[in-house]
Amino acid sequence: MKSFYREGKVSMLDVRKLLTRRPLLFDGGMGTYYKTKPGQECEQANLTDPEGILAVHRAYLAAGADAIKTNTFSLPRLAAAQQPGWEQLADAGWQLAAKAAGETGAAVFADLGPAPDTENFPAEQVYLAVAKRFALLGARNFLFETLSTEDGVLEAIRALKRTVPEAFVLVSFAVLPDGYTREGRYCAELVRRMAQSGVVDAVGLNCVSAPGAMRALVQQLGDAGLPLSVMPNAGYPVVARAQVRYQGKPEYFARELSRLAAEGVRILGGCCGTTPQHIAALRTALDALPETLPAAPAAKPAEAAKSVVEMDDAFLRKLRAGQRVIAVELDSPKDADLTAYLEGARRLQAAGADLLTIADCPIARARMDSSLVACRVHRELGMNVLPHMTCRDRNLNATKALLLGLYAEGVREVLAITGDPIPTAERDEVKNVYQFNSRKLAQYIVSLAGEGREMPSPITVFGALNLNARNFEVELRRAAEKLENGMSGFLTQPVLSAQAVENLKKARETLGEQAKILAGILPVVSQRNAIFMENEVNGIHVDEAIIQKFEGLDRAAGEELGLEVSVQAAKAAAPYADGFYLMTPFNRVALMERLIARLRTEVTD
């Protein structure tokens, strides 16, 4: 492979030395600028339109950029997909950037966008494969950009630096104006992790946010301990006639970023919507700054006023004290009338339920919103509530808005689940929204609490544990990951077989006492009900012996048998559980009152 470094054709800028003297200016958005012209996707143009890509590099260099990025942002995604020819795109992207930089002596950064993280191709493996390709070409500067998580990045950088010890590595995260990435990671924590890694040379933010919002984000970071990089979009995107446009003016862009440079940001540039005109304006503004600038942002995170709030509730206090608790699930109404629902909740509260749980549109069928119902129950009855929160129907903004409302209403726990997908036949008209999985959602919820954050104390997060999973070892590994990501405990699927009890025992032994486990108890009320659950409800397994016991029973006899089976299941589960999660069949509140009474006298007390 051809290397411009090795052939001595390029004398490139020493980034480390430059940063000791003045800020480093990057180029702008290659993709959005090049796409203003008809043609191929940006990275493909390395091969199909090399002169066009070369012209863009030269335009940014003529505008005053000290460093340019290779036109290879999507390579980690292409490599992960094993798309043929990604190596040739890397080679051509490097050679074009090196050729342009060789005309001015600018630095070239090998540009790597986000890599998907899968079991077959972990992000670490993908990043390293692409980075090593560039290293063989002669790259010594690397930019990992527009990241929403650090998954695999540090591991790849450590391996890269064993091969190229002198490598300069900049890691940059895409952060929304509220300080969180699209995967719910808090920017200050991500920056801190990079700074403490010992292998990252500079860290920063790029994309998503506009210049003014980016400046506010930098103020949350304080002194990162590393050179800080800021590369915002030109502004916020506007969709006009199916085209995305950015209307931020070069003068405004330059003014805001030069203020950041004056406050100590050492690396500046542009992302989506920025053009050579934006970089030229910023070059002029930077050149006008005093020669001596601070080495770290002068702005520090503001001290948050400490308010006195209730950090938990009676349910959590009882659970933490080691007393067995009883949570009861009551599905919210299918219509807009809460009268009967509130009466049912009141009866369950009087019967001795410690907590009411409300499912979030189970089996992807719309019901009254679980969080709104939870707030109403808590407000009117003073009852502790656990709304279920799925990842299916909300993006990041909607999730955060809902969590803030729940906290303000005094709700102190939620159940985070990925959620049932919308049935296939409906997908053309009703779209799934899966921005999180349950582990990432838990991590995001926990990250909202802390000094200077949106919540003064954390919401306690529970998760689901499927005791009936075909491969329970995988389920246990996921449960351990959920604990690592901030969950405090689990509500299990129903215990309706000896295997479920055995799996519950294994969960207790594996997850330890710190994981609070509420064993699921679902009264079977008829043979038809049992057969339906066994065949059509995901995550439920009813032992064949139980199904046969219900043959020929009428409603009254079916309820009596269901009650007895549930009590025996609870007794079998009790040694391994911190309480019980009761699921109300067909809104039969009277049956649950009887079950709670039996459990209180025979199991929990």
Backbone torsions as a table, in degrees:
resi	resn	phi	psi	omega
1	MET	NA	142.5	-175.3
2	LYS	-77.2	131.3	177.8
3	SER	-124.1	119.7	179.5
4	PHE	-70.6	-27.9	175.2
5	TYR	-63.7	-50.0	-172.0
6	ARG	-66.7	-31.3	-179.2
7	GLU	-83.0	-2.9	176.7
8	GLY	73.0	17.5	-177.1
9	LYS	-82.8	-12.5	-176.5
10	VAL	-128.5	127.8	171.7
11	SER	-108.6	94.4	-170.0
12	MET	-92.1	156.4	-177.5
13	LEU	-61.2	138.0	173.9
14	ASP	-86.3	106.0	-173.3
15	VAL	-62.8	-42.6	-178.0
16	ARG	-61.2	-43.3	179.6
17	LYS	-65.7	-42.5	-179.2
18	LEU	-60.8	-40.9	-177.1
19	LEU	-65.5	-20.4	175.8
20	THR	-76.8	-16.2	-176.7
21	ARG	-105.9	-39.9	-174.8
22	ARG	-163.4	171.0	178.3
23	PRO	-66.4	151.4	176.8
24	LEU	-97.4	129.4	180.0
25	LEU	-105.3	120.5	176.5
26	PHE	-87.5	175.9	173.5
27	ASP	-80.4	-168.0	-179.7
28	GLY	-110.4	-150.2	-174.2
29	GLY	-83.0	103.7	178.0
30	MET	-61.5	-49.8	-174.3
31	GLY	-60.1	-52.4	-176.9
32	THR	-70.0	-31.3	179.7
33	TYR	-74.2	-44.9	-179.6
34	TYR	-67.1	-35.5	-176.8
35	LYS	-70.5	-7.0	174.7
36	THR	-68.2	-13.0	176.7
37	LYS	-106.3	144.0	179.4
38	PRO	-66.7	151.9	177.4
39	GLY	147.4	-157.3	-175.0
40	GLN	-73.6	169.1	169.3
41	GLU	-61.5	155.5	-167.3
42	CYS	-56.3	-52.3	-175.9
43	GLU	-67.1	-35.3	178.3
44	GLN	-61.8	-27.1	-178.6
45	ALA	-66.8	-15.5	173.9
46	ASN	-56.4	-31.4	180.0
47	LEU	-101.5	-36.7	-174.0
48	THR	-88.9	-25.2	-179.1
49	ASP	-143.5	59.4	-176.7
50	PRO	-59.5	-34.3	179.9
51	GLU	-66.3	-36.0	178.0
52	GLY	-65.2	-43.5	178.0
53	ILE	-66.2	-42.3	178.2
54	LEU	-60.1	-38.2	179.9
55	ALA	-65.1	-37.7	178.2
56	VAL	-65.9	-46.9	176.6
57	HIS	-54.5	-47.0	-177.5
58	ARG	-65.0	-34.0	179.2
59	ALA	-65.2	-41.4	178.9
60	TYR	-69.4	-37.8	177.6
61	LEU	-66.3	-40.1	177.3
62	ALA	-64.1	-28.0	178.6
63	ALA	-75.3	-11.0	176.4
64	GLY	114.1	10.7	-179.5
65	ALA	-67.1	138.1	174.6
66	ASP	-85.5	-21.8	-175.9
67	ALA	-145.4	145.6	175.9
68	ILE	-126.2	155.5	179.6
69	LYS	-101.1	142.1	172.7
70	THR	-64.5	149.5	-179.8
71	ASN	-82.5	69.7	-172.1
72	THR	-141.7	26.6	-174.3
73	PHE	-52.6	-42.5	-172.5
74	SER	-88.3	5.4	-176.3
75	LEU	-59.3	-41.9	177.7
76	PRO	-58.3	-38.9	177.8
77	ARG	-65.7	-42.2	179.6
78	LEU	-67.0	-39.6	179.4
79	ALA	-65.9	-40.7	179.4
80	ALA	-63.4	-33.9	178.4
81	ALA	-82.5	0.6	-178.1
82	GLN	54.6	40.1	179.6
83	GLN	-72.3	125.5	-179.5
84	PRO	-59.0	137.8	174.3
85	GLY	92.5	2.5	-179.9
86	TRP	-64.5	-31.9	178.5
87	GLU	-63.0	-39.6	179.4
88	GLN	-67.4	-34.9	175.8
89	LEU	-64.9	-38.3	177.0
90	ALA	-63.8	-47.4	-179.1
91	ASP	-59.1	-48.5	-177.8
92	ALA	-67.1	-39.3	178.5
93	GLY	-61.7	-41.2	178.2
94	TRP	-65.9	-47.3	-176.0
95	GLN	-63.2	-37.9	179.1
96	LEU	-67.4	-44.8	179.6
97	ALA	-65.8	-41.6	179.9
98	ALA	-64.9	-37.0	178.3
99	LYS	-63.6	-45.5	179.8
100	ALA	-65.8	-43.2	-178.9
101	ALA	-66.9	-32.0	179.5
102	GLY	-63.4	-20.3	179.7
103	GLU	-79.9	-17.4	-177.9
104	THR	-126.5	-13.0	-176.0
105	GLY	82.1	17.2	179.6
106	ALA	-74.6	166.9	176.3
107	ALA	-86.5	150.9	174.8
108	VAL	-118.8	131.3	175.7
109	PHE	-110.1	127.1	171.0
110	ALA	-68.5	121.1	-171.5
111	ASP	-99.2	122.8	178.5
112	LEU	-124.8	116.4	174.2
113	GLY	-80.8	-171.1	-176.3
114	PRO	-64.3	144.4	174.6
115	ALA	-108.8	135.8	174.2
116	PRO	-65.7	150.5	-178.4
117	ASP	-115.5	104.7	-178.3
118	THR	-126.2	167.3	179.1
119	GLU	-64.6	-41.1	-178.2
120	ASN	-71.5	-37.5	-179.6
121	PHE	-134.2	85.6	178.6
122	PRO	-59.1	150.0	-177.7
123	ALA	-56.6	-38.9	179.0
124	GLU	-55.9	-45.5	-177.9
125	GLN	-65.2	-40.6	-178.6
126	VAL	-67.8	-49.9	179.6
127	TYR	-55.9	-44.9	-175.3
128	LEU	-66.5	-39.6	179.4
129	ALA	-61.0	-43.7	-179.3
130	VAL	-70.5	-43.9	-178.9
131	ALA	-62.8	-39.9	179.3
132	LYS	-67.4	-32.6	175.8
133	ARG	-60.1	-45.5	178.9
134	PHE	-67.2	-37.4	180.0
135	ALA	-62.0	-39.0	177.7
136	LEU	-64.7	-29.5	178.0
137	LEU	-75.9	-16.5	-179.9
138	GLY	118.3	1.9	-178.3
139	ALA	-65.0	138.6	175.2
140	ARG	-127.8	-6.0	175.4
141	ASN	-119.7	133.2	-175.1
142	PHE	-132.6	135.7	177.3
143	LEU	-120.7	116.2	171.1
144	PHE	-99.5	110.4	-167.8
145	GLU	-127.8	163.1	176.8
146	THR	57.9	37.3	-178.3
147	LEU	-85.4	146.6	175.3
148	SER	-111.2	-3.8	176.6
149	THR	-154.3	162.4	178.0
150	GLU	-95.2	8.8	-176.3
151	ASP	-51.8	119.1	174.5
152	GLY	80.3	-11.2	-172.5
153	VAL	-70.9	-52.4	-176.4
154	LEU	-64.3	-38.2	178.6
155	GLU	-61.9	-41.8	179.5
156	ALA	-67.1	-40.3	-179.0
157	ILE	-65.7	-40.9	178.1
158	ARG	-59.9	-44.4	179.1
159	ALA	-66.0	-39.9	178.9
160	LEU	-61.5	-41.7	-176.3
161	LYS	-73.6	-18.5	172.0
162	ARG	-70.7	-28.9	177.9
163	THR	-87.1	-40.8	-178.0
164	VAL	-126.3	80.6	-174.3
165	PRO	-58.9	-29.9	-176.6
166	GLU	-84.8	2.6	-176.6
167	ALA	-58.6	138.7	172.2
168	PHE	-102.5	121.3	-173.8
169	VAL	-120.3	123.7	175.4
170	LEU	-110.7	127.9	177.3
171	VAL	-114.9	128.4	-174.1
172	SER	-131.6	134.6	-175.8
173	PHE	-109.5	144.0	176.0
174	ALA	-91.5	114.5	-170.8
175	VAL	-125.9	133.2	176.9
176	LEU	-70.5	162.4	-177.0
177	PRO	-58.3	-20.4	179.0
178	ASP	-85.1	0.6	175.2
179	GLY	98.1	4.3	-178.0
180	TYR	-119.0	147.7	175.0
181	THR	-79.2	173.7	-179.8
182	ARG	-65.6	-17.3	176.2
183	GLU	-99.3	11.9	173.2
184	GLY	82.5	18.4	178.8
185	ARG	-92.0	135.9	-176.8
186	TYR	-80.7	130.6	-170.7
187	CYS	-59.9	-41.8	-177.4
188	ALA	-63.5	-36.4	178.6
189	GLU	-67.9	-41.9	178.7
190	LEU	-63.1	-44.6	179.0
191	VAL	-62.8	-41.5	179.1
192	ARG	-61.8	-42.4	179.6
193	ARG	-61.1	-41.7	179.0
194	MET	-65.7	-43.5	-177.3
195	ALA	-64.9	-33.3	-177.7
196	GLN	-87.7	-3.7	-175.1
197	SER	-70.9	-30.0	-177.3
198	GLY	82.2	-1.7	-179.0
199	VAL	-122.1	-11.1	178.9
200	VAL	-93.8	134.5	-176.2
201	ASP	-95.5	-25.1	177.5
202	ALA	-154.4	154.0	-176.4
203	VAL	-144.0	152.6	-179.4
204	GLY	-175.2	-160.8	-175.3
205	LEU	-128.7	145.1	175.0
206	ASN	-152.3	160.5	173.8
207	CYS	65.6	178.5	175.2
208	VAL	64.4	-58.1	-175.0
209	SER	-94.2	154.0	177.5
210	ALA	-88.1	172.2	-173.2
211	PRO	-56.2	-46.0	-178.1
212	GLY	-63.6	-44.0	178.5
213	ALA	-65.6	-35.9	179.8
214	MET	-64.2	-37.0	178.7
215	ARG	-65.0	-39.3	177.2
216	ALA	-65.3	-36.7	178.0
217	LEU	-64.8	-41.3	179.5
218	VAL	-59.8	-34.2	179.6
219	GLN	-66.9	-20.9	175.7
220	GLN	-78.1	-19.1	-173.4
221	LEU	-85.0	-31.1	-175.0
222	GLY	64.6	-145.9	179.8
223	ASP	-85.2	107.0	-176.9
224	ALA	-73.8	-19.9	-177.3
225	GLY	86.4	-4.3	176.8
226	LEU	-134.6	160.7	171.2
227	PRO	-54.3	132.0	-175.8
228	LEU	-100.6	136.9	-177.8
229	SER	-114.6	139.7	177.8
230	VAL	-136.9	120.5	178.3
231	MET	-137.2	82.6	-177.2
232	PRO	-79.3	169.1	168.5
233	ASN	-71.7	164.0	178.4
234	ALA	-64.0	-30.2	179.7
235	GLY	-177.6	-156.4	176.5
236	TYR	-98.3	143.3	-172.9
237	PRO	-70.0	145.0	174.9
238	VAL	-123.1	130.3	178.7
239	VAL	-93.9	119.3	179.1
240	ALA	-132.3	116.2	-179.9
241	ARG	53.0	48.7	176.5
242	ALA	67.9	8.4	175.9
243	GLN	-111.2	140.4	177.6
244	VAL	-92.9	126.7	-179.2
245	ARG	-128.4	150.4	176.8
246	TYR	-116.9	126.0	-171.9
247	GLN	-106.2	7.9	-179.7
248	GLY	-64.6	131.8	-176.9
249	LYS	-78.2	142.8	178.2
250	PRO	-56.1	-37.9	-177.4
251	GLU	-64.0	-43.9	179.1
252	TYR	-65.8	-44.8	178.3
253	PHE	-55.3	-47.2	-178.3
254	ALA	-65.4	-41.0	-178.2
255	ARG	-63.3	-46.1	-177.8
256	GLU	-66.5	-41.5	-178.6
257	LEU	-74.4	-30.8	176.5
258	SER	-68.5	-30.5	174.3
259	ARG	-64.6	-40.1	176.2
260	LEU	-63.3	-41.3	178.0
261	ALA	-62.3	-39.7	178.9
262	ALA	-65.3	-24.2	179.8
263	GLU	-92.4	-1.1	172.4
264	GLY	117.3	-0.1	175.4
265	VAL	-69.2	128.7	-170.1
266	ARG	-98.2	-20.7	-177.8
267	ILE	-126.7	125.1	-176.7
268	LEU	-133.3	154.7	178.6
269	GLY	178.5	-165.4	-177.0
270	GLY	-131.2	159.3	176.7
271	CYS	-122.2	-136.8	-170.5
272	CYS	-55.9	132.8	176.1
273	GLY	87.3	-11.5	179.0
274	THR	-83.2	142.7	-174.6
275	THR	-122.9	175.0	174.0
276	PRO	-56.8	-28.6	177.7
277	GLN	-65.7	-38.7	176.7
278	HIS	-64.6	-43.4	-178.8
279	ILE	-68.8	-37.5	177.6
280	ALA	-63.4	-42.5	178.7
281	ALA	-64.3	-38.8	178.9
282	LEU	-69.9	-36.7	177.2
283	ARG	-59.1	-44.5	179.3
284	THR	-63.0	-42.7	-179.1
285	ALA	-67.2	-39.4	179.1
286	LEU	-67.6	-39.0	-179.5
287	ASP	-65.5	-21.7	-179.0
288	ALA	-86.1	-6.9	-178.8
289	LEU	-76.7	156.3	175.5
290	PRO	-59.5	153.2	-178.7
291	GLU	-66.2	-34.1	-178.7
292	THR	-96.3	118.5	179.9
293	LEU	-127.0	153.7	176.2
294	PRO	-62.7	154.1	-177.6
295	ALA	-91.5	-6.4	179.0
296	ALA	-146.6	155.3	-178.6
297	PRO	-54.8	133.0	178.8
298	ALA	-72.4	-30.5	-178.1
299	ALA	-71.8	137.3	178.4
300	LYS	-118.6	156.1	176.9
301	PRO	-58.6	135.1	-179.2
302	ALA	-68.1	145.5	176.1
303	GLU	-72.7	122.7	-178.7
304	ALA	-81.3	136.9	176.2
305	ALA	-67.2	133.0	-177.4
306	LYS	-90.2	112.0	179.5
307	SER	-98.8	152.0	179.1
308	VAL	-89.1	117.9	-180.0
309	VAL	-134.3	158.8	175.3
310	GLU	-78.0	116.6	-173.6
311	MET	-82.3	-22.1	179.8
312	ASP	-143.0	-161.3	179.3
313	ASP	-145.2	-178.3	-175.3
314	ALA	-61.9	-35.6	179.2
315	PHE	-62.9	-48.3	-178.9
316	LEU	-65.8	-38.6	179.3
317	ARG	-64.0	-41.0	178.7
318	LYS	-66.4	-41.6	-179.9
319	LEU	-63.3	-44.3	-178.3
320	ARG	-70.9	-22.8	178.5
321	ALA	-80.4	-2.0	177.2
322	GLY	87.8	10.6	177.4
323	GLN	-89.3	141.1	180.0
324	ARG	-70.8	134.6	-177.7
325	VAL	-111.7	160.2	175.8
326	ILE	-126.2	118.1	173.9
327	ALA	-107.8	139.5	-179.5
328	VAL	-123.5	130.0	177.1
329	GLU	-93.0	130.7	176.9
330	LEU	-133.1	113.5	-176.4
331	ASP	-63.5	137.5	178.9
332	SER	-68.3	161.1	-175.1
333	PRO	-66.5	156.5	173.8
334	LYS	-85.4	-11.5	177.5
335	ASP	-118.3	-166.9	-173.6
336	ALA	-96.5	11.7	-176.7
337	ASP	-102.2	117.6	-179.2
338	LEU	-99.3	2.8	-173.2
339	THR	-57.7	-54.8	-178.1
340	ALA	-66.9	-34.6	-179.4
341	TYR	-63.9	-46.8	-179.9
342	LEU	-63.3	-35.8	177.1
343	GLU	-65.8	-40.5	176.7
344	GLY	-62.8	-42.7	178.7
345	ALA	-63.3	-38.9	179.2
346	ARG	-63.5	-41.0	179.0
347	ARG	-66.5	-39.8	178.5
348	LEU	-66.4	-38.0	177.2
349	GLN	-62.8	-45.0	-179.8
350	ALA	-66.5	-29.5	-179.6
351	ALA	-73.9	-17.1	177.8
352	GLY	118.5	12.6	175.6
353	ALA	-69.8	133.7	178.7
354	ASP	-83.5	-21.5	-171.6
355	LEU	-155.6	143.1	173.3
356	LEU	-108.4	125.0	175.7
357	THR	-106.1	142.7	-176.9
358	ILE	-127.2	120.1	-178.6
359	ALA	-70.8	151.7	-179.0
360	ASP	-101.1	91.0	178.8
361	CYS	47.9	65.0	-178.4
362	PRO	-60.9	151.2	-172.8
363	ILE	46.8	32.6	172.2
364	ALA	60.3	30.9	175.8
365	ARG	-109.7	131.9	-172.8
366	ALA	-67.2	129.8	169.9
367	ARG	-132.0	175.6	176.1
368	MET	-56.8	138.5	-173.5
369	ASP	-55.3	128.7	-175.6
370	SER	-62.4	-37.3	-178.0
371	SER	-71.3	-40.2	178.1
372	LEU	-65.4	-40.9	177.1
373	VAL	-63.7	-42.8	179.7
374	ALA	-59.4	-43.9	179.7
375	CYS	-62.6	-41.1	-179.7
376	ARG	-65.5	-44.1	178.9
377	VAL	-62.5	-45.9	-179.2
378	HIS	-63.7	-40.1	-177.7
379	ARG	-69.2	-43.0	-174.2
380	GLU	-85.7	-34.9	-174.9
381	LEU	-106.7	-14.7	-174.6
382	GLY	68.4	20.2	-176.8
383	MET	-87.5	139.5	175.4
384	ASN	-67.8	138.0	-173.9
385	VAL	-131.9	150.8	177.6
386	LEU	-131.5	88.9	176.5
387	PRO	-71.9	139.0	173.2
388	HIS	-80.4	142.1	179.7
389	MET	-129.7	112.4	179.7
390	THR	-90.8	161.2	175.8
391	CYS	-90.9	-0.8	-169.0
392	ARG	-75.7	-39.6	-164.9
393	ASP	-111.0	5.4	-175.1
394	ARG	-136.5	140.6	170.9
395	ASN	-87.2	-173.0	-174.3
396	LEU	-60.5	-46.3	-178.0
397	ASN	-63.0	-44.8	-179.3
398	ALA	-64.6	-38.2	179.1
399	THR	-64.2	-46.2	-179.2
400	LYS	-65.1	-43.4	179.7
401	ALA	-58.3	-42.2	-179.6
402	LEU	-66.8	-42.3	179.6
403	LEU	-62.6	-41.1	178.6
404	LEU	-63.5	-40.0	177.5
405	GLY	-65.4	-42.2	177.6
406	LEU	-60.1	-44.2	-179.0
407	TYR	-63.1	-43.6	-179.9
408	ALA	-61.8	-28.8	179.5
409	GLU	-85.1	0.9	177.6
410	GLY	90.8	8.0	177.4
411	VAL	-78.7	126.7	-173.0
412	ARG	-117.2	6.3	175.9
413	GLU	-149.7	148.4	175.4
414	VAL	-138.5	158.7	173.3
415	LEU	-106.4	116.4	-178.1
416	ALA	-96.8	118.4	179.1
417	ILE	-135.1	153.4	179.3
418	THR	-65.9	-42.1	176.0
419	GLY	100.8	147.1	178.4
420	ASP	-68.4	138.3	176.3
421	PRO	-71.0	154.7	175.8
422	ILE	-68.5	135.0	-179.0
423	PRO	-52.7	145.9	-171.9
424	THR	-53.2	-42.8	-175.0
425	ALA	-63.8	-20.1	-176.9
426	GLU	-97.0	-6.4	-169.0
427	ARG	-66.6	-23.5	179.5
428	ASP	-67.1	-25.1	-176.0
429	GLU	-113.0	-28.8	-179.3
430	VAL	-119.8	112.2	-172.6
431	LYS	-91.5	142.1	170.8
432	ASN	-75.0	146.7	172.1
433	VAL	-124.9	105.4	179.0
434	TYR	-120.0	82.7	176.8
435	GLN	-84.3	-23.7	178.8
436	PHE	-121.3	168.5	151.4
437	ASN	-111.0	177.2	-172.8
438	SER	-63.2	-33.0	-179.9
439	ARG	-67.1	-44.7	179.4
440	LYS	-68.6	-35.1	177.3
441	LEU	-63.0	-43.4	178.2
442	ALA	-60.0	-45.4	179.5
443	GLN	-60.0	-41.5	179.5
444	TYR	-65.3	-45.0	-179.2
445	ILE	-59.8	-46.1	-179.5
446	VAL	-64.3	-35.5	-176.2
447	SER	-70.4	-14.7	-179.1
448	LEU	-73.9	-14.0	-177.3
449	ALA	-102.5	146.3	177.8
450	GLY	138.7	175.0	-177.6
451	GLU	-61.3	125.5	179.7
452	GLY	78.6	2.8	-179.1
453	ARG	-94.2	-176.1	-174.7
454	GLU	-75.0	-25.7	-179.2
455	MET	-121.9	132.0	-179.9
456	PRO	-70.0	-23.3	176.5
457	SER	-140.6	156.8	-173.6
458	PRO	-77.3	151.7	165.3
459	ILE	-83.6	133.1	178.3
460	THR	-78.0	131.2	-174.6
461	VAL	-111.4	127.5	172.4
462	PHE	-108.0	161.1	178.5
463	GLY	-132.1	179.2	178.9
464	ALA	-98.8	144.3	176.2
465	LEU	-131.2	114.9	-176.2
466	ASN	-89.5	100.0	179.0
467	LEU	-70.3	-11.5	-177.4
468	ASN	-104.7	12.6	-179.7
469	ALA	-62.3	140.6	-179.5
470	ARG	-62.9	-40.1	176.3
471	ASN	-112.9	87.8	-173.2
472	PHE	-70.5	-23.0	177.3
473	GLU	-63.0	-40.2	176.6
474	VAL	-65.1	-41.7	178.8
475	GLU	-60.3	-40.0	178.8
476	LEU	-66.9	-39.2	177.9
477	ARG	-62.5	-41.0	177.8
478	ARG	-64.7	-39.0	178.8
479	ALA	-62.2	-41.2	177.4
480	ALA	-62.3	-40.0	176.9
481	GLU	-64.4	-37.0	178.1
482	LYS	-63.1	-41.3	176.8
483	LEU	-62.5	-42.5	179.2
484	GLU	-63.0	-27.9	-178.4
485	ASN	-93.1	10.1	170.2
486	GLY	113.9	-4.9	177.7
487	MET	-70.9	150.9	-179.2
488	SER	-104.5	-18.9	-178.3
489	GLY	-177.1	-171.4	-171.4
490	PHE	-140.2	147.3	165.6
491	LEU	-106.5	127.6	-172.8
492	THR	-95.8	162.8	169.8
493	GLN	-69.2	163.7	-172.3
494	PRO	-58.7	141.9	174.4
495	VAL	-90.1	100.5	-178.3
496	LEU	-134.6	27.1	177.1
497	SER	-162.3	160.3	177.3
498	ALA	-64.5	-34.1	179.6
499	GLN	-65.2	-35.9	178.0
500	ALA	-63.7	-39.4	177.1
501	VAL	-64.5	-42.6	179.0
502	GLU	-62.8	-40.5	178.6
503	ASN	-68.1	-34.8	176.1
504	LEU	-63.9	-42.4	176.8
505	LYS	-60.5	-43.9	179.4
506	LYS	-63.4	-37.8	178.8
507	ALA	-63.6	-43.1	178.5
508	ARG	-62.2	-42.6	-179.3
509	GLU	-67.6	-37.6	-175.3
510	THR	-80.1	-43.9	-173.0
511	LEU	-85.8	-19.4	176.5
512	GLY	84.7	173.5	-176.5
513	GLU	-72.1	-20.4	-178.3
514	GLN	-69.4	-21.3	177.8
515	ALA	-86.4	116.3	178.8
516	LYS	-81.0	123.0	-175.3
517	ILE	-118.7	124.2	174.2
518	LEU	-106.8	114.1	-176.7
519	ALA	-73.9	130.6	-177.9
520	GLY	-74.8	130.4	177.7
521	ILE	-127.7	117.4	-179.1
522	LEU	-125.8	109.8	179.4
523	PRO	-65.1	123.8	170.6
524	VAL	-79.9	135.2	-175.0
525	VAL	-115.7	-8.2	177.8
526	SER	-163.9	165.1	176.7
527	GLN	-66.1	-40.0	178.5
528	ARG	-60.4	-42.8	177.4
529	ASN	-60.4	-43.7	-179.4
530	ALA	-64.7	-44.3	-179.4
531	ILE	-64.9	-40.1	178.6
532	PHE	-61.4	-47.5	-179.0
533	MET	-63.3	-40.0	-179.2
534	GLU	-63.9	-33.5	-173.1
535	ASN	-102.1	-24.1	-171.2
536	GLU	-123.7	-10.4	-178.0
537	VAL	-107.6	117.0	-178.0
538	ASN	-63.6	134.2	174.8
539	GLY	90.6	-1.8	-179.9
540	ILE	-112.7	132.2	174.6
541	HIS	-129.8	121.8	178.5
542	VAL	-106.9	122.8	-179.4
543	ASP	-58.5	139.4	-177.1
544	GLU	-58.2	-34.7	180.0
545	ALA	-63.6	-36.8	177.8
546	ILE	-67.8	-43.1	179.5
547	ILE	-57.4	-44.3	-176.8
548	GLN	-67.3	-30.0	-179.6
549	LYS	-62.9	-24.8	-175.3
550	PHE	-88.5	-1.2	-176.1
551	GLU	-61.5	127.5	174.7
552	GLY	79.4	2.1	-177.0
553	LEU	-83.4	141.6	173.9
554	ASP	-81.9	-177.6	-174.4
555	ARG	-59.5	-48.7	-177.1
556	ALA	-61.8	-45.7	-179.7
557	ALA	-68.0	-35.4	178.0
558	GLY	-63.4	-41.1	178.5
559	GLU	-66.3	-40.2	179.0
560	GLU	-61.1	-45.3	178.8
561	LEU	-66.7	-41.0	178.6
562	GLY	-60.5	-38.5	177.9
563	LEU	-64.0	-44.2	-178.6
564	GLU	-66.5	-43.4	178.6
565	VAL	-61.2	-40.1	-179.4
566	SER	-65.7	-41.8	179.0
567	VAL	-64.1	-42.1	179.2
568	GLN	-65.9	-37.5	176.9
569	ALA	-63.7	-41.0	179.5
570	ALA	-65.0	-39.7	178.7
571	LYS	-65.1	-38.9	178.8
572	ALA	-67.9	-33.7	-177.7
573	ALA	-83.9	-22.0	-171.0
574	ALA	-52.9	-41.2	-178.2
575	PRO	-62.6	-17.4	-174.0
576	TYR	-116.9	8.2	-174.4
577	ALA	-126.1	152.1	176.4
578	ASP	-93.4	-1.6	-179.8
579	GLY	167.3	-168.3	-175.1
580	PHE	-130.4	145.3	178.8
581	TYR	-115.4	102.5	-175.1
582	LEU	-94.0	132.5	179.9
583	MET	-108.9	123.8	-174.1
584	THR	-82.1	116.5	178.9
585	PRO	-80.7	128.4	173.8
586	PHE	53.6	33.8	179.1
587	ASN	57.2	30.0	179.4
588	ARG	-81.9	80.4	-176.4
589	VAL	-63.8	-38.3	-179.5
590	ALA	-59.6	-39.6	177.7
591	LEU	-63.1	-40.5	-179.4
592	MET	-69.4	-32.8	175.2
593	GLU	-60.8	-43.3	178.5
594	ARG	-66.2	-39.3	179.8
595	LEU	-66.3	-42.8	178.4
596	ILE	-60.4	-43.2	179.9
597	ALA	-61.1	-42.9	178.8
598	ARG	-63.4	-44.6	-178.9
599	LEU	-65.2	-38.9	-179.8
600	ARG	-64.1	-38.2	-177.1
601	THR	-86.8	-29.4	-172.1
602	GLU	-107.1	-18.5	-172.7
603	VAL	-128.0	-54.2	-169.5
604	THR	-83.3	-33.8	-174.4
605	ASP	-94.6	NA	NA
